[in-house]
Amino acid sequence: SAETYEAAWRRRRKASLRESEEISFEEVDDLFEPDFLAKKLIEQNPESAFGAVFRLEGVVADVDAVPTFLDAWTAVADEFDYAAPSERDVAYVASAGIRTEVAIDTVFQWTRDWGAA
């Protein structure tokens, strides 16, 4: 069976993006742009155009993200000359789903200025 024009375009476009050193948001967004028929279907059923992004740590697989988060928070502390957070504090922030600003203010106690956080 012959490849459709759209399938050929997407294949060529993906290949050119893989070769690029930098990819803009617009280039990636263009890959997901619906065609004419898909746009008409979305007009008829707008809910079909929405998706969701989930945090999946520990949901799909039992993943211990604390070491990774600890490394990241420690790098931030080093960069801004703050005391490095403890593994216990990082585990608490990760497990409780605490927002970054709140973690910086109340858990790590680095600054109370949310503009700086």
C-alpha positions in Angstrom: 0.0 0.0 0.0 1.2 3.5 -0.8 2.2 5.9 1.9 -0.2 8.8 2.3 1.0 12.3 1.7 0.5 13.2 5.4 2.3 10.0 6.6 5.2 10.8 4.3 5.4 14.4 5.4 5.4 13.4 9.1 8.1 10.8 8.5 10.3 13.4 6.7 9.6 16.1 9.3 10.5 13.8 12.2 13.7 12.8 10.5 14.7 16.5 10.0 13.8 17.3 13.6 16.0 14.4 14.8 19.0 15.9 12.9 18.4 19.4 14.4 20.5 20.6 17.3 17.7 22.7 18.7 13.9 22.2 18.3 11.5 25.0 18.9 8.1 24.6 20.5 6.4 25.6 17.3 8.2 22.8 15.4 7.0 20.2 17.8 3.5 21.7 18.0 3.3 21.6 14.2 3.7 17.8 14.4 0.5 17.6 16.5 -1.5 20.0 14.5 -4.8 18.3 13.5 -5.7 18.0 9.8 -8.9 19.5 8.3 -11.1 16.5 9.2 -9.7 16.2 12.7 -10.4 19.9 13.2 -14.0 19.4 12.1 -14.4 16.4 14.5 -13.0 18.6 17.4 -15.6 21.3 16.5 -18.3 18.7 16.9 -16.9 17.1 20.0 -14.6 19.6 21.8 -13.9 17.3 24.8 -12.1 14.9 22.5 -9.3 17.5 22.0 -8.2 17.6 25.7 -5.7 15.5 27.5 -4.1 15.3 30.9 -0.6 15.1 32.3 -0.1 13.1 35.5 2.8 12.6 37.9 3.4 8.9 37.9 6.1 8.4 40.5 5.1 5.2 42.3 1.9 4.7 40.3 2.9 2.7 37.3 6.0 1.3 38.9 7.5 1.7 42.3 10.0 4.4 41.6 12.2 5.9 44.3 12.6 9.5 43.1 14.0 10.9 46.3 17.7 10.4 45.3 17.1 12.3 42.1 15.1 15.0 43.8 17.7 15.3 46.5 20.5 15.8 43.9 18.4 18.5 42.2 17.5 20.3 45.4 21.1 20.1 46.6 22.3 21.6 43.3 19.9 24.5 43.7 21.0 25.0 47.3 24.7 25.1 46.2 23.9 27.6 43.4 22.2 30.0 45.8 24.4 29.4 48.8 21.6 27.8 50.9 22.0 24.9 53.3 21.6 21.6 51.5 18.2 20.0 52.3 18.1 16.7 54.2 17.0 13.5 52.6 14.1 13.4 55.0 12.9 16.9 54.0 13.1 16.1 50.3 11.2 12.8 50.8 8.5 14.7 52.7 8.2 17.3 49.9 8.1 14.6 47.2 5.6 12.4 49.0 3.3 15.2 50.1 3.3 16.9 46.7 4.3 20.2 48.2 4.6 23.1 45.8 8.1 24.4 45.1 7.5 27.8 46.7 6.1 26.2 49.9 9.0 23.8 50.1 11.5 26.6 49.8 9.6 28.7 52.4 8.4 26.3 55.0 10.3 23.0 54.6 13.8 24.1 53.6 13.4 27.5 55.1 15.7 29.1 52.5 13.7 32.3 52.0 10.3 33.7 52.8 10.3 35.8 49.6 8.1 33.9 47.1 9.4 36.1 44.3 12.9 34.8 44.9 11.6 31.2 45.3 
